[in-house]
């Protein structure tokens, strides 16, 4: 069984099929620097130590007492907004002894409201975050995406990397982080609680409700008058090609589903046009995919190839997009894409993280929470809608990370 | 057919073996929309030398992985991937050191068609010389993709340092040379030796009635005949107890030096349960020492010797055993010293945390049963290692303080190696 109850700011998801319960708080603020870097640094501090448990050992001991409770933070970009999520997850009380729920909620509150933000913890978090950002950039596919977005997104949210910026991090001060923490505490988060019916009925979430929820749709359709292409060299085995296209479609526009299906047909199905033509027929790559950044109105294409094949692969990508725009694709490709998208929506509640994320995006864009209208809209997409979506694609950025090893 | 009902988990486990030897396991989880099916073969990248009826069959490295790719070959004009997609089923496959698994998941009520398709395509290899040659280009790009990933490369080089002859030292996908050397004939030989229902396991994680699923499988298998399968033994070259390379350094285009410090263990038993118990005992010991459970951990961080990119991996089975510590540190000797400081520590005070740690591991195992892939893979590995699945869940509870303290002796060995991966800028210093 599955029941959703949304009374802002609290969304409760009643389901008895999982062995644990989740409490998640999502805070929104502008997707710009220095907020983004500050939020990412705060994310480290919130899970490190707090006044009630001032050592890592004490934190660990409490989480183990709560049956291996996991305490996580995550940041993500949603167009004009950025989100800091703090979440706890632990075993359902039917498998434990004692009032684990009240204690777990108290623990989350302690970590959220009273984290240890001192010179020592601040410096330690900076070291960890610096190291993590550098590791991200060591990966060719992530670096390609960051560089491609940065090159054309300087005056729009696309250009802000959701995990933070090294230069901003270097200059960030302790007071700035403390100030941001206070701002977060003064913001009403969206509160998600998922567990079995008795648990959901009895849980007291009042500690996390203190104000009016203010949610504005933050999606935008990226526009630019310029276009960027460059080749960067890295001493790596394989060349990475990253392309970004503007789709000119807002999240949940009437053309949104058609755009999503077009991206699936282009580069997400095992028999997608990119996969079939570039990998299967010509053996030019192992991995090639297209994906959509839904709150930015952007589609990306990425692949790993040999440098000598870059021009050929670019030409083939262009041909596949043209095929979509001109309707030169088999009808069954659209049918299959529709089936796969419907199937994914039908089973989304089996993946709780994906489901909570979906519900969050629906709340953010003021839409119905159930999936029935999406399922209907998927069915209604016609070939001409796919063509229209493909015709709107404009390449805005391209980075070739040339492997020189 | 055997049925176990786990009331407290709200799950039922049904097992059944067909006449042709195919083992079926159905994990019935009500309320889930998604059904997932896994066709598993205990044949992986380690199976390079196989003894069949007294004869040794030697295969090039990467062949199990290559075979996995070729199973998806257009089969009598059917595009397998497209066929699954048109049934609203997501199909995938992977090859590990010890098994190859073909899987699909779907939310559709009709699971008969994709289930039949899964069995039909896995139990039929149809390839040509041309298609084999074509696949080489794809696999070579896959190998290069993994070599671009720093962490993968570091682990690969660590295995090369630990082992002189054991195939764990080779990449699952092989090398570009070994991939180029693979022929249609070699693939067909490996297929006929290893892909047999008596050497396979079909696991379902689903809300559907187990009897319905078993009927579908039985009907499918009844239409097929299989030759008698010979017994196959994995043959290994002699692996010295000594380390292959005590020190190895290489560069990659990365920003911070990363390294591993690995111990080659000499504690392997034929009995898988004994190995599993040793592995868990050691895991708990290392968690007590090298995590926030230990007050010293905070001081190591405060002094800059480690940060949150630090950890360890352990594997002990009947063929090999190792412990591998990894971190980011410009000074390999200091990293080594830190590890030995930890291992030399008196852990008496930390032993009071054992029950809490065991509770954590038990809870994590229980929660992992909500994930279809985790659940199925745990089951598959326990079956292939001949360990009762329930035993895997209980073993942590059974481990005693003595077991944990005793496990420290496994690391009293001189067979250790360091692998350092430097950034291009660091290597010039």
Contacts between the chains, C-beta under 8 A, distances in Angstrom:
chain1	res1	chain2	res2	distance
A	1	B	31	6.8
A	2	B	31	7.9
A	15	B	31	7.4
A	16	B	10	7.7
A	16	B	31	7.1
A	17	B	10	7.7
A	17	B	29	7.2
A	17	B	30	7.4
A	17	B	31	3.9
A	17	B	32	6.2
A	17	B	370	7.7
A	18	B	370	5.1
A	19	B	9	7.5
A	19	B	366	5.5
A	19	B	367	5.4
A	19	B	369	6.6
A	19	B	370	5.6
A	20	B	367	5.1
A	20	B	370	7.4
A	55	B	295	7.2
A	55	B	298	6.4
A	56	B	292	3.6
A	56	B	297	6.6
A	56	B	298	5.3
A	57	B	292	5.6
A	57	B	293	6.2
A	57	B	294	7.3
A	57	B	295	5.7
A	57	B	297	7.8
A	57	B	298	7.3
A	59	B	292	6.7
A	60	B	291	7.0
A	60	B	292	4.3
A	60	B	293	5.5
A	61	B	293	7.7
A	61	B	353	6.9
A	61	B	356	6.5
A	63	B	360	7.6
A	64	B	353	7.2
A	64	B	356	3.7
A	64	B	357	6.3
A	64	B	359	6.4
A	64	B	360	4.8
A	65	B	356	6.3
A	67	B	359	5.8
A	67	B	360	7.0
A	67	B	363	4.2
A	68	B	359	6.7
A	68	B	360	3.3
A	68	B	361	7.2
A	68	B	363	4.1
A	68	B	364	5.3
A	89	B	367	7.9
A	90	B	363	7.1
A	91	B	363	4.7
A	91	B	366	6.6
A	91	B	367	6.6
A	94	B	8	7.7
A	95	B	8	7.4
A	95	B	363	7.7
A	95	B	366	6.5
A	120	B	302	7.0
A	124	B	301	6.2
A	124	B	302	7.4
A	124	B	307	7.5
A	127	B	304	7.5
A	127	B	307	5.2
A	128	B	307	5.3
A	128	B	308	4.6
A	128	B	309	7.8
A	131	B	256	6.3
A	131	B	307	5.9
A	131	B	308	7.6
A	131	B	309	5.6
A	131	B	328	6.2
A	132	B	308	7.9
A	132	B	309	7.6
A	134	B	254	7.9
A	134	B	255	4.1
A	134	B	256	5.7
A	135	B	150	7.7
A	135	B	254	8.0
A	135	B	255	7.8
A	135	B	256	7.5
A	135	B	309	7.1
A	137	B	255	6.8
A	138	B	150	5.3
A	138	B	252	7.8
A	138	B	253	7.4
A	138	B	254	4.3
A	138	B	255	6.2
A	139	B	148	7.8
A	139	B	149	6.7
A	139	B	150	7.6
A	140	B	148	5.4
A	234	B	253	4.8
A	235	B	251	7.8
A	235	B	252	7.4
A	235	B	253	4.2
A	235	B	424	6.2
A	236	B	148	4.8
A	236	B	252	7.8
A	236	B	253	5.7
A	237	B	144	4.3
A	237	B	147	4.6
A	237	B	148	5.5
A	238	B	141	6.8
A	238	B	144	3.9
A	238	B	145	5.8
A	238	B	147	7.4
A	238	B	148	5.3
A	240	B	148	7.7
A	269	B	81	7.9
A	269	B	85	5.8
A	270	B	81	3.5
A	270	B	82	7.3
A	270	B	84	7.5
A	270	B	85	6.2
A	270	B	91	6.8
A	271	B	79	6.3
A	271	B	81	5.2
A	271	B	82	4.3
A	271	B	85	6.2
A	279	B	138	6.0
A	283	B	134	5.3
A	283	B	135	7.2
A	283	B	136	7.5
A	283	B	137	3.1
A	283	B	138	4.9
A	283	B	141	7.8
A	284	B	137	7.2
A	284	B	141	7.5
A	285	B	138	7.4
A	285	B	141	5.2
A	286	B	138	5.4
A	286	B	139	7.2
A	286	B	141	4.2
A	286	B	142	3.7
A	286	B	145	5.7
A	287	B	141	7.8
A	287	B	142	7.5
A	287	B	145	6.3
A	304	B	141	6.2
A	304	B	144	6.8
A	304	B	145	4.7
A	304	B	148	7.1
A	305	B	141	6.7
A	306	B	141	7.3
A	332	B	82	7.9
A	332	B	86	6.9
A	335	B	86	7.4
A	336	B	82	7.0
A	336	B	85	4.5
A	336	B	86	5.4
A	339	B	85	7.1
A	339	B	86	6.9
A	339	B	87	8.0
A	339	B	88	4.4
A	340	B	85	6.0
A	340	B	88	6.4
A	340	B	90	7.3
A	342	B	88	7.2
A	343	B	88	4.2
A	343	B	89	7.8
A	343	B	90	7.8
A	343	B	106	6.5
A	343	B	107	5.0
A	343	B	108	6.7
A	346	B	33	6.0
A	346	B	107	4.4
A	347	B	33	4.4
A	347	B	34	4.4
A	347	B	105	7.9
A	347	B	107	3.6
A	349	B	33	6.7
A	350	B	32	5.2
A	350	B	33	5.5
A	350	B	34	4.6
A	350	B	107	7.8
A	403	B	144	7.8
A	403	B	148	7.4
